[in-house]
Amino acid sequence: MSVVQSTSPQNPTDLVISVAEATESDVDRAVRRAREAQRTWAAASPAERSAALHAAAQAVAAATDELAALVVREVGKPRAEALGEVARSVAILRYYAQQVFDPIGALHEPSAGGHGLTYTRRRARGIAALITPWNFPLAIPLWKAAPALAFGNAALIKPAPQATACALRLAELVGSCLPDGLLAVLPGDAEAGQAVVAAGDVVSFTGSAAVGALVASAATRRGVATQCEMGGQNPAIVMPDVDVADTARQIAYAAFGYAGQKCTATKRVIIVGDPAGFTEALVAATEELRLGDPDDVATSVGPVIDRAARDRVLEAAASAKASGGRLLTGGCPGADEGWFVAPTLVDNLPADHLLLREEVFGPICAVSRAGSVAEAIEAANDVRYGLAASVFTTDLDTALRCADGLAAGQIKINAPTTGVDFYLPFGGERDSSFGQREQGKAPQEFYTSLHTVTTAVPPT
């Protein structure tokens, strides 16, 4: 029997949970239960579904301290951000508890004219297969599951192994307010994920581009609706007219908060004009960030998730130096125990270096220079990703020019690349996303199918 084990990244000897990996037969049993529960759930009134989701929100809110502590322990998220994630999870549940009352179709003129009735209506797809990452172990499962449930589906969640305890506890709290079997967590790695994807009537994935491509291929071959959010290589463009100290602080946190382990984290800083002054301020702002125990409220940068993640960051920093780049700060382990890495800034990299092309999921960021706004936009877009981008300037024309020119799903003006509002659509371009957007009003279309009904008046 295969076992899933999750350990604390700040103390790898701390075993958070050890559970059996879901087998194919486990998935089959969960699917049977989900299908039975979903039929009743889809037939329930909007008021019933809304009340259940509001109750789930209350259950999560009542467990705030417990959940935040578990997030800190299992994935090393700094305590302030962990508390924020719990609050966001509650808000997501409440938001979709209200969306159940949204219109589900439209009335049209009858095709024959004059008589009859033609209308459209949306119906739940069935079982939502949800593959979720470890970095937002509560919010991402809920921004997928809450709308899926709101619109009448069942939900099967396959969490990342590193966030197994968070997913199971979240399902206990939310599931206690729902019909038995409607929501299930199936722990495991690739095999469990493949079985869940194969069972879904609709599939939503968040993770790496490599795995997302496999998920999209497997699901779309079956003809089911699929969305994949697959990370980014997010630029921040800095114009010469900015408030240097304030902008440097915003970008430093966007790059290194939670050890840079966000799909929207800033990975490249493109400075228009002379980079010296802003680079110096960015180094100072980076070195002011507190690296250490994520349970300390003063900590901004905790550990990366595991040894492999730490090794990737350190190897990228070493490669930057070997390629002629300059290490501005960091590039070394941050503590004797745990998977800590000092926030790392590099510059003077060749254009084809990994740090300017691909996503390294951790606290490392590259600084480069552009001679003009046009050159900065071109450099920002010259990667295969397009999730988030930001531009810092006091000039409205420059801001609008960048907003029009940047190939990203989320564009921020004078704000960091990080931060996602659950009431707005979220997703990216190119290799950052596949399929429809998530969050906001977009999920109703994704988690339901549209049916057209035409009635004709029989001749008299």
Secondary structure as GFF3:
##gff-version 3
##sequence-region A 1 460
A	DSSP	beta_strand	3	8	.	.	.	ID=ss1
A	DSSP	beta_strand	11	20	.	.	.	ID=ss2
A	DSSP	alpha_helix	24	43	.	.	.	ID=ss3
A	DSSP	alpha_helix	46	62	.	.	.	ID=ss4
A	DSSP	alpha_helix	64	75	.	.	.	ID=ss5
A	DSSP	alpha_helix	79	99	.	.	.	ID=ss6
A	DSSP	beta_strand	105	108	.	.	.	ID=ss7
A	DSSP	beta_strand	117	124	.	.	.	ID=ss8
A	DSSP	beta_strand	127	132	.	.	.	ID=ss9
A	DSSP	alpha_helix	139	150	.	.	.	ID=ss10
A	DSSP	beta_strand	154	159	.	.	.	ID=ss11
A	DSSP	three_ten_helix	161	163	.	.	.	ID=ss12
A	DSSP	alpha_helix	164	175	.	.	.	ID=ss13
A	DSSP	beta_strand	183	185	.	.	.	ID=ss14
A	DSSP	alpha_helix	190	199	.	.	.	ID=ss15
A	DSSP	beta_strand	202	206	.	.	.	ID=ss16
A	DSSP	alpha_helix	209	221	.	.	.	ID=ss17
A	DSSP	beta_strand	225	229	.	.	.	ID=ss18
A	DSSP	beta_strand	234	238	.	.	.	ID=ss19
A	DSSP	alpha_helix	244	256	.	.	.	ID=ss20
A	DSSP	three_ten_helix	257	260	.	.	.	ID=ss21
A	DSSP	beta_strand	266	272	.	.	.	ID=ss22
A	DSSP	alpha_helix	276	288	.	.	.	ID=ss23
A	DSSP	alpha_helix	307	322	.	.	.	ID=ss24
A	DSSP	beta_strand	326	329	.	.	.	ID=ss25
A	DSSP	beta_strand	344	347	.	.	.	ID=ss26
A	DSSP	alpha_helix	354	357	.	.	.	ID=ss27
A	DSSP	beta_strand	364	370	.	.	.	ID=ss28
A	DSSP	alpha_helix	373	381	.	.	.	ID=ss29
A	DSSP	beta_strand	385	386	.	.	.	ID=ss30
A	DSSP	beta_strand	388	392	.	.	.	ID=ss31
A	DSSP	alpha_helix	396	405	.	.	.	ID=ss32
A	DSSP	beta_strand	410	413	.	.	.	ID=ss33
A	DSSP	beta_strand	429	430	.	.	.	ID=ss34
A	DSSP	beta_strand	433	434	.	.	.	ID=ss35
A	DSSP	alpha_helix	442	447	.	.	.	ID=ss36
A	DSSP	beta_strand	448	455	.	.	.	ID=ss37
###
